[in-house]
Amino acid sequence: MTTPTQHPILVLGGTGKTGSRVVDALRARGAAVRVASRSAEQHFDWSDDSTWAPALAGASAVYLVPLDGVPTGPAFVRQAAAAGVERIVLLSARGTDTPGYFAADDPANLARLELEAAVRDSGAQWTILRPGWFAQNFSEGFFRDEIRSGELYLPAGSAAVSFVDTEDIAAVAVAALLDPGHAGRTYELSGPRAVTFDEALAEIAAATGHRARYIPVEPAAYTAALVDQGLSELDAGIWTSALNGILRGLEAKVSDGIPRALGRPGRDFTEFVRTAASTGAWTV
């Protein structure tokens, strides 16, 4: 295990689901951390490259969380390498380079492919994380409000998903940022077993007493409903495309990235539910 550098590690998206946990874990290991986002003290905006140099100044490594569909990621990577950044850990997504996983014209996935290529070509030591669907989507993300209301609508059929805990994503990211042995590796990350949405909601009900019903819908109807709720057609299409891997059964796969990176299995969905329930995640 290496001694944490006192040059700051830049964490983009440092207030988000994975970024906030990366920040906490880095600080627990004594690393100097610079948290950057549009709302953080270190202001960072993907659409304003004048904010990039101050964020990168003196940084030894970057945890790179892109904004879906934004095309400026490769330019940022080139600037990071020119500024002397030695390590880049990129949060990508499972299925990024798998034909048919996302729609062929999905702008978010096209941007991910370009960004992965830029990271590999940067000259820095790089590690790419490709997690599946986050378990925390149930407790912090866009499933939560519908679960609390009692009905969760998704175009996911009866498929199962090996939901990955964001605590594990953060643990792999921190290992790649601080420790040897992770450079040049791509880790596909999942939980240790797959559960259906019916099973997931049953586990939440068992832990909390709050019952919600899963209602599968057709993709076109789901996209139309998102537009009716105020999303742009582009954003609604991106969400539906992202769910396509679940509908096709591709997200049931249990990947080996967490055991390879950490030498242990990922956290089970039951453990995630127990922890989230203890914080009142689904209290109505």
Summary of the structure (lengths in Angstrom):
residues: 284
radius of gyration: 18.7
end to end distance: 43.8
largest distance: 53.8
contacts: 937
relative contact order: 0.14
helix: 42%
strand: 16%
